[in-house]
């Protein structure tokens, strides 16, 4: 198909007049029967690629996704647009629903599945009996041991692909360095030919600002100023306890509809927060990194890092939640002189020690694993991926070294006098480019106060109330969401 033909179909089916960079190129490659890897910026419409292909490739489309929230978001969009029958297969399904889906796979066009679920032998055996049209690995950077989001279950996807034999495989990510791209090609495509499209990660509509503070309380004073206008706002914090405490503080001081979001909440509560925020019934969400990949709210105008992110990859994923409609948005990081050491201390506290690995493999009772289910989950994932004890220890040692180096790199970024957007592009982009450093770019070399900056940016505000829906109101959701603030301080 020519690009003109594809564009005509885009307008007819999706009501868009133009493809975003990389979409048409990847579509043409896949329609020509090529495997493909797309590295596209956040908010660039990666999911449209496999949605577009549905009527062109026969068979089931399997989309591997690392997060249940991401799967739910994409499933709702496909169902709302009537693009084909779709379902989700993950650990939260009961046995009856799971059996039904597996027995009726031929009825579905889209199957969203978590990697640990997909890799189960009984799932693979069932998929071997089905015609797989397209195998999509979303957030493909999770396959790389050099990335901060490495997940051992992703390592098995190359083997799974060989077993279920899809017609075409598509890997998608927004955060892949050269090293991570090499890992993806090796682990997922092995010696197969693969078409690669890499676009710049630059998002010109995002203003990047660092806000240096002397005291932690200075953050709160500045935040109150930022929350006076009614902007859809997302605030990232380091821990679950911080998310809950700051949300409660904002609610008391501003009367704005606000909620927190973190991995310790049950699935229903997280879905409610997500839906209320998407529909502008919540103005502010205070979240840990659990609210990271794949949350596609178009009009986030203000994105704040209350604490320093651990690396460029997390930073790019998280600021990528802002300005997805292409309009101007402000992203701001508070920077305190103690942030660097605080982050290193948190990382060291969460490290899995060699003795703990040994106890796990030799089935010796370990107090650390009893107190930290997240560490047990990690070790079980390595075990599922057939790692030996020595391989796990070696991998974790390398990961800890890489993560410490990434913290140092990001701290240098925050304290640099070089254009912030230029540094982000230099870190990720395959081909170097010179960013136009102007008044709508970043805070480097600009002495604007926050008030002056906000006046210059003129960010769109929410001016009307959202219509009433069947969902819980923001007032109703608060009693469910606020848990005992004396509980865990883990993110």
ROGUVO-196115 format. One record per residue (C-alpha): x, z, y. Coordinates in steps of 0.25 Angstrom, whole numbers, plus 5000, padded with zeros to 4 digits. Each point is the difference from the previous one (the first is absolute). Example, Ala and Ser with C-alpha at 12.3 -4.5 7.8 and 13.67 -1.06 7.14 Angstrom:
# residues 2
     u     w     v
  5049  5031  4982
  5006  4998  5014
This chain:
# residues 491
     u     w     v
  5000  5000  5000
  5005  4997  5014
  5001  5010  5011
  4988  4994  5007
  4991  5001  4988
  5004  5014  4998
  4997  5003  5015
  4987  4993  4999
  4996  5009  4988
  5005  5013  5008
  4991  4997  5011
  4988  4997  4991
  5002  5012  4990
  5007  5011  5009
  4996  4995  5014
  5014  5000  5005
  5006  4988  5008
  5014  5002  4996
  5009  5005  4989
  5010  5011  5004
  5014  4997  4997
  5004  4999  4985
  4985  5000  4995
  4999  4985  4999
  5014  4998  4995
  4998  5010  4988
  4986  4994  4997
  5006  4986  4999
  5012  5006  4991
  4990  5007  4990
  4990  4988  5000
  5012  4992  4996
  5002  5009  4988
  5012  5008  5006
  5002  5015  4999
  5002  5006  5014
  5005  5012  5008
  4995  5002  5013
  5006  5009  5010
  4991  5001  5012
  4998  5010  5011
  4990  5011  5000
  4986  4995  5004
  5003  4985  4997
  4989  4998  4990
  5007  5001  4986
  4987  5003  4993
  4994  4987  5005
  5010  4992  4991
  4994  5004  4987
  4986  5001  5006
  5001  4985  5004
  5005  4996  4986
  4988  5005  4992
  4993  4987  4999
  5012  4992  4998
  5006  5007  4988
  4992  5003  4987
  5001  5013  4994
  5001  5015  5003
  5008  5004  5012
  5008  5013  4998
  5005  5007  5012
  5009  5012  4998
  5000  5010  5011
  5007  5014  5001
  4989  5007  5007
  4986  5003  4997
  4996  5000  5015
  5006  4986  5001
  4993  4995  4988
  4987  5006  5005
  5002  4993  5014
  5002  4987  4994
  4989  5001  4990
  4990  5003  5011
  5005  4988  5008
  4998  4990  4989
  4986  5006  4996
  4996  4999  5015
  5004  4986  5001
  4994  4996  4987
  5013  4993  4995
  4998  5003  4985
  4997  5011  4991
  5010  5011  5001
  5004  5014  4994
  5010  5010  4999
  5007  5006  4988
  5008  5013  5002
  5001  5014  4995
  4988  5005  5007
  4990  4992  4992
  4993  5007  4989
  5001  4995  4986
  4987  4993  5000
  5002  4992  5012
  5014  4997  4996
  4995  4994  4986
  4989  4992  5008
  5010  4994  5009
  5009  4996  4989
  4989  4994  4991
  4995  4992  5012
  5013  4995  5006
  4995  4985  4999
  4989  5004  5010
  5010  5004  5011
  5008  4991  5010
  5009  5012  5006
  5005  5012  4992
  5008  5010  5008
  5008  5009  4992
  5011  5011  5001
  5013  4996  4994
  5000  5013  4991
  4986  4995  4995
  5004  4986  4998
  5012  5003  4991
  4992  5008  4990
  5001  4993  4986
  4985  4999  4998
  4998  4993  5014
  5011  4990  4998
  4994  4997  4986
  4986  4997  5007
  5006  4992  5011
  5008  4991  4990
  4986  4995  4995
  4996  4996  5014
  5004  4988  5009
  5008  5006  5011
  4999  4990  5012
  5009  5008  5010
  5008  5013  4999
  5002  5006  5013
  5010  5011  5003
  4997  5007  5013
  5010  5009  5007
  5010  4993  4992
  5011  5008  5006
  4996  5012  4991
  5008  4993  4989
  5013  5002  5007
  5009  5012  4998
  5006  4997  5013
  4987  5002  5007
  4994  5014  5004
  4987  4997  4993
  5006  4997  4986
  4991  5002  4989
  5005  4999  4985
  4987  4995  4995
  5002  4987  5009
  5013  4997  4992
  4991  4997  4988
  4992  4989  5007
  5010  4989  4996
  4998  5003  4986
  4985  5001  5001
  4999  4987  5007
  5008  4993  4988
  4989  5007  4991
  4987  4996  5007
  5006  4986  5004
  4993  4998  5014
  5000  4985  5005
  5006  5005  5013
  5007  5013  5005
  4999  5004  5015
  5008  5012  5005
  4997  5005  5014
  5007  5010  5010
  5002  5003  5014
  5012  5008  4999
  5012  4993  4992
  5014  4999  5004
  5009  4990  4994
  5004  5010  4989
  4986  5003  4997
  4996  4986  4999
  5011  4997  4990
  4995  5012  4992
  4986  4994  5000
  5005  4987  4995
  5008  5006  4989
  4990  5010  4995
  4987  4992  5001
  5004  4985  4999
  5013  5002  4992
  5005  4985  4998
  4987  4993  5004
  5000  4991  5013
  4993  5007  5011
  4996  4995  5014
  5004  5010  5011
  4994  5001  5014
  5006  5011  5009
  4994  5002  5014
  5005  5009  5011
  4995  5014  5000
  4999  5000  5015
  4986  5004  5006
  5001  4996  5015
  4987  5007  5003
  5005  5013  4996
  5007  5008  5011
  5011  5010  4993
  5003  5013  5008
  5009  5011  4997
  4995  5013  5007
  5012  5011  5000
  4995  5014  5001
  5007  5013  5002
  4990  5009  4993
  4990  4998  4989
  4989  5005  5009
  5004  4988  5009
  4994  4991  4990
  4986  5006  5001
  5000  5000  5015
  5003  4985  5000
  4990  4997  4988
  4989  5006  5008
  5003  4991  5012
  5000  4988  4990
  4987  5004  4994
  4992  5000  5013
  4996  4985  4999
  4991  4997  4988
  5010  4991  4992
  4999  4999  4985
  5012  5009  4996
  5009  5002  4988
  5010  5012  5000
  5010  5001  4989
  5006  5014  4996
  5009  5004  4989
  4992  5010  4992
  4986  5003  4995
  4999  5013  5008
  5005  4993  5013
  4989  4990  4998
  4989  5010  4999
  5005  5010  5011
  5002  4989  5010
  4986  4993  4997
  4994  5014  5002
  5008  5002  5013
  4995  4986  5005
  4986  5003  4997
  5000  5013  5008
  5007  4995  5012
  4994  4986  5002
  4987  5000  4993
  5004  4986  4994
  4994  4996  4986
  5013  5003  4992
  5004  5002  4985
  5012  5001  4992
  5004  4992  4988
  5010  5003  4989
  5003  4999  4985
  4995  5014  4997
  4985  4996  5004
  4991  4996  4989
  4997  4985  4999
  4986  5001  5006
  5005  5007  5012
  5011  4990  5003
  4990  4989  4998
  4990  5006  5010
  5012  5002  5011
  5004  4986  4998
  4986  4994  5001
  4997  5009  5012
  5013  4995  5007
  4997  4986  4997
  4987  5000  5006
  5004  5007  5013
  4993  5013  4996
  5013  5007  5000
  5009  4998  5012
  5012  5007  4995
  5006  5002  4986
  5012  5009  4998
  5007  4996  4987
  5012  5001  4991
  5007  4987  4994
  4988  5000  4990
  4993  4992  5011
  5011  4989  4999
  4999  4987  4993
  4988  4991  5001
  4990  5007  5009
  4995  4988  5008
  4993  5006  5013
  5001  4989  5011
  4999  5008  5012
  5010  5012  4999
  5005  5000  5015
  5009  5013  4999
  5009  5003  4989
  5008  5013  5001
  5011  5005  4991
  4999  5015  5002
  5013  5002  4991
  5011  4990  4998
  4998  4990  4988
  5010  5000  4989
  5004  4986  5001
  4998  4986  5006
  4991  4996  4989
  4990  5012  5002
  5000  4998  5015
  4997  4985  4999
  4989  5002  4990
  4994  5011  5009
  5001  4993  5013
  4994  4988  4993
  4986  5007  5000
  5000  4998  5015
  4995  4988  5008
  4996  4992  4987
  4990  4992  5009
  5012  4994  5008
  4996  5008  5013
  5010  5010  5006
  5003  5013  4994
  5009  5012  5003
  5009  5006  4989
  5007  5013  5003
  5010  5009  4993
  5003  5014  5005
  5015  5003  4998
  5005  5014  5000
  5015  5004  4998
  4997  5007  4987
  4992  4989  4994
  5012  4994  4992
  5003  5013  4993
  4986  5004  4998
  4998  4987  4992
  5013  5001  4992
  4996  5014  4996
  4986  4995  4996
  5006  4989  4991
  5010  5010  4994
  4989  5010  4997
  4992  4989  4993
  5012  4994  4992
  4998  5001  4985
  5012  5007  4994
  5008  4995  4988
  4997  5013  4992
  4985  4997  5003
  5001  4986  4994
  5007  5006  4988
  4989  5010  4998
  4990  4989  5001
  5006  4991  4989
  5003  5012  4991
  4986  5006  5002
  5005  5013  5005
  4991  5008  5009
  5004  4998  5014
  4995  5008  5012
  5003  4989  5010
  4991  4990  4993
  4989  5011  4998
  5000  5002  5015
  5002  4985  5004
  4990  4991  4994
  5006  4988  5008
  5014  5002  4994
  4993  5000  4986
  4993  4987  5004
  5013  4993  5003
  5007  5004  4987
  4988  4995  4992
  5001  4987  5007
  5014  4998  4997
  4997  5004  4986
  4989  4990  4999
  5010  4989  5005
  5009  5004  4988
  5011  5007  5009
  5010  5009  4992
  5003  5013  5005
  5014  4996  5005
  4994  4987  5007
  4990  5009  5007
  5010  5009  5005
  5009  4988  5005
  4988  4994  5007
  4996  5012  5007
  5014  5003  5005
  5000  4986  5005
  4987  5001  5006
  5004  5013  5007
  5012  4994  5006
  4992  4988  5005
  4990  5008  5006
  5010  5009  5008
  5007  4988  5005
  4986  4994  5004
  4997  5013  5008
  5014  4999  5007
  4997  4985  5004
  4986  5003  5005
  5006  5012  5009
  5010  4990  5006
  4988  4991  5003
  4993  5010  5007
  5012  5004  5009
  5005  4986  5002
  5000  4993  5014
  4997  4987  4993
  4986  4993  5000
  4992  5007  4990
  4992  4988  4995
  5014  4992  4999
  5005  5011  4991
  4988  5000  4991
  5001  4984  4999
  5015  5001  4997
  4998  5010  4989
  4989  4992  4993
  5001  4985  5004
  5007  4990  4991
  5003  4992  5012
  5005  5006  5013
  4992  4998  5013
  5001  5005  5014
  4988  5008  5004
  4995  4998  5015
  5002  5014  5005
  4990  5002  5011
  4990  5010  5006
  4990  4999  4988
  5011  5001  4989
  5006  5014  4999
  5005  5013  5008
  5014  4996  4999
  5006  4999  5014
  4987  5003  5006
  4998  5012  5009
  4984  4999  5000
  4993  5013  4998
  4989  5001  4990
  4989  4999  5011
  5007  4988  5006
  5001  4993  4986
  4986  5002  4997
  4995  4994  5013
  5009  4988  4997
  4995  4998  4986
  4985  5002  5003
  4997  5002  4985
  4985  4997  4996
  4992  5012  4998
  4987  5003  4992
  4989  4999  5010
  4988  5001  4991
  4995  5009  4990
  5000  4994  4985
  4986  4998  4994
  4995  5011  4990
  5004  4998  4986
  4997  5006  4986
  5014  5006  5000
  5002  5015  5003
  5002  5002  5015
  5013  5005  5006
  4993  5014  5002
  4995  5000  4985
  5014  4997  4995
  5007  5011  5007
  4996  5011  4990
  5004  4992  4988
  5014  4996  5006
  5005  5012  5006
  5006  5008  4988
  5008  5013  5000
  5012  4998  5010
  5008  5010  4992
  5001  4991  4989
  5011  4990  4996
  5010  4995  5010
  5003  4987  4992
  4997  4987  5006
